[in-house]
Amino acid sequence: MSTQWLNWAKQIQALAQSGLAFSKDIYDIERYEELRKISVEIMSQHTDLEIHKIESLFTNETGYQTPKVDVRGVVFKNDQILMVKENIDGKWALPGGFCDIGLSPSENVVKEIEEESGYDVIPVKLLALLDKNKHPHPPDPYHYYKVFILCEIIGGEPAVGPETNQVEFFTKNNLPPLSMNRNTESQITTMFEFLRDPKKKTIFD
């Protein structure tokens, strides 16, 4: 099914949020508030979310809207890739999550890997910077950039965290059920290409 409605809703919401952030004219502010209301109504017509939850989702931020940043750690051992089982959906993902304010991408990925898998790592190379909209993830009300960073284990041991319940390494041909909001099979396959060819250039988009 086409998700063009979602693109429209996100674009209208982003325009409204930016307008509310910078406009000084009371009538323009009213128009931007109406635009945001329309974006909420579009979402409510096409999803099972309650309208008050959508309103909260679309009004909890202020200022000029930009894509959110999600960082994922790529860790290999014995030609296998490290993955964690997510509590939220019972499926598997590269360890990672939202980038926190005050931490760089590499600092974030080190923190996320330790929290979700128990391993201590050092970041080695930026492998990919991808626009979530250009990959086969499920529809999402937000626009994300996904950052994949190669890391090497320097210590620690397998241990689950508050958001995970299992830690394992998997071969390319024996991947578990994937948490598709977090990573796709094609993305994992691309990460293995960097294992085969360490000189492979960083990819983007």
C-alpha positions in Angstrom: 0.0 0.0 0.0 1.3 3.5 -0.9 2.5 5.5 2.1 2.4 8.9 0.2 -0.1 10.0 2.9 2.5 9.6 5.5 5.0 11.7 3.6 2.4 14.4 3.2 1.6 14.3 6.9 5.2 14.5 7.9 5.9 17.4 5.5 2.9 19.3 6.7 3.9 18.8 10.3 7.4 19.9 9.7 6.3 23.1 7.9 3.9 23.8 10.7 6.5 23.3 13.4 9.0 25.5 11.7 6.4 28.2 11.1 5.4 28.1 14.7 9.0 28.5 15.7 9.8 31.5 13.7 6.5 33.4 13.0 5.6 36.5 15.0 2.3 37.3 13.3 -0.7 36.0 15.3 -2.6 35.1 12.1 0.3 33.2 10.6 0.6 31.3 13.9 -3.1 30.4 13.7 -2.6 29.1 10.2 0.4 27.0 11.2 -1.5 25.5 14.1 -4.3 24.6 11.7 -1.7 23.0 9.4 -0.5 20.9 12.3 -4.0 19.9 13.1 -4.5 18.7 9.5 -1.3 16.6 9.8 -2.7 15.0 12.9 -6.0 14.3 11.2 -4.3 12.6 8.2 -2.4 10.4 10.6 -5.5 9.4 12.6 -7.4 8.5 9.4 -4.7 6.1 8.3 -3.5 4.5 11.5 -4.9 2.8 14.6 -3.3 5.5 16.9 -5.6 7.5 19.1 -5.8 11.1 18.1 -4.5 12.4 21.5 -1.4 10.2 21.1 -0.8 11.6 17.6 -1.2 15.2 18.9 1.4 14.4 21.6 3.7 12.9 19.0 3.4 15.9 16.6 3.5 18.7 19.2 6.2 17.5 21.7 9.0 19.3 19.9 9.6 22.9 19.0 12.0 24.8 16.6 13.1 24.0 13.1 12.5 20.3 12.5 15.4 18.1 11.3 15.8 14.4 10.9 16.5 12.3 14.0 19.7 10.4 14.2 19.9 6.7 15.0 23.3 5.0 15.5 24.0 1.3 15.1 27.2 -0.6 16.1 28.7 -3.1 13.7 30.8 -5.7 15.6 32.3 -8.8 14.0 33.8 -11.9 15.7 34.8 -15.1 13.8 33.0 -13.8 10.7 29.8 -13.3 12.6 27.9 -10.1 13.5 26.8 -9.0 16.9 23.0 -8.6 17.4 20.7 -8.1 20.4 17.1 -9.2 20.9 14.9 -6.3 21.5 12.3 -6.4 24.4 9.9 -4.2 22.5 9.2 -6.6 19.6 11.1 -9.8 20.4 13.2 -9.4 17.3 16.9 -8.8 16.6 18.9 -5.7 15.8 22.4 -4.3 15.7 23.0 -2.7 19.1 22.2 1.0 19.0 19.5 3.7 19.4 18.9 7.5 19.3 21.9 9.7 19.6 22.0 11.5 22.9 22.6 15.2 23.2 26.2 16.0 24.3 27.7 12.8 22.9 29.3 12.4 19.5 28.1 9.5 17.2 31.1 7.4 18.2 30.6 8.1 21.9 26.9 7.2 21.5 27.6 3.9 19.7 30.1 2.8 22.4 27.6 3.6 25.1 24.7 1.8 23.3 26.8 -1.4 22.6 27.9 -1.6 26.3 24.4 -1.0 27.6 22.7 -3.5 25.2 25.2 -6.2 24.8 27.8 -5.9 27.7 30.8 -5.5 25.4 33.3 -2.7 25.6 34.3 -1.5 22.2 36.3 1.1 20.3 34.9 2.8 17.1 37.0 2.1 14.0 35.2 3.3 10.9 32.1 5.0 9.7 30.5 2.4 7.4 27.3 4.0 6.3 25.0 7.1 6.7 21.6 6.1 5.4 18.3 7.9 5.0 15.6 5.6 6.5 13.1 6.7 3.9 15.2 5.2 1.1 15.3 1.7 2.6 12.5 -0.9 3.2 11.7 0.0 6.8 8.1 0.1 8.0 6.4 3.5 7.7 7.4 5.9 10.5 6.0 9.3 11.6 9.5 10.7 11.9 12.4 11.1 9.4 15.6 9.3 10.5 19.2 9.2 9.4 20.8 5.9 10.4 24.6 5.8 11.2 26.4 2.5 11.1 29.8 2.4 12.8 32.3 -0.5 12.8 33.6 -1.2 16.3 36.1 -3.7 17.8 35.7 -5.5 21.1 38.3 -4.6 23.7 36.6 -6.1 26.8 33.4 -7.0 28.6 31.3 -10.0 28.2 27.8 -10.8 26.9 25.1 -9.2 29.1 21.6 -8.0 28.4 20.4 -4.5 29.2 17.1 -2.8 30.1 16.0 -2.9 26.4 17.4 -6.3 25.4 17.0 -9.9 26.5 19.5 -11.8 24.5 23.0 -11.3 22.9 24.3 -13.5 20.1 26.6 -13.5 17.0 25.1 -14.6 13.6 26.5 -15.5 10.2 25.4 -13.8 7.1 23.4 -16.8 6.0 21.7 -17.5 9.3 20.2 -14.2 10.4 17.5 -14.2 13.0 14.1 -12.5 12.6 15.0 -8.8 12.3 13.5 -5.8 14.0 12.7 -4.0 10.7 12.3 -0.6 12.3 15.9 -0.8 13.4 17.7 -2.6 10.5 16.8 -4.5 7.3 18.3 -7.6 5.8 19.8 -5.6 3.0 21.6 -3.4 5.5 23.0 -6.3 7.4 24.2 -7.8 4.1 25.9 -4.6 3.3 27.7 -4.6 6.6 29.1 -8.0 5.8 30.5 -6.5 2.6 32.8 -4.4 4.8 34.0 -7.5 6.5 35.0 -9.0 3.2 36.5 -5.8 1.9 38.0 -3.6 4.7 38.8 -0.9 2.1 35.2 -0.6 0.9 34.3 3.1 0.9 31.7 4.5 3.3 28.3 4.6 1.7 25.6 7.2 2.2 21.9 7.7 1.4 
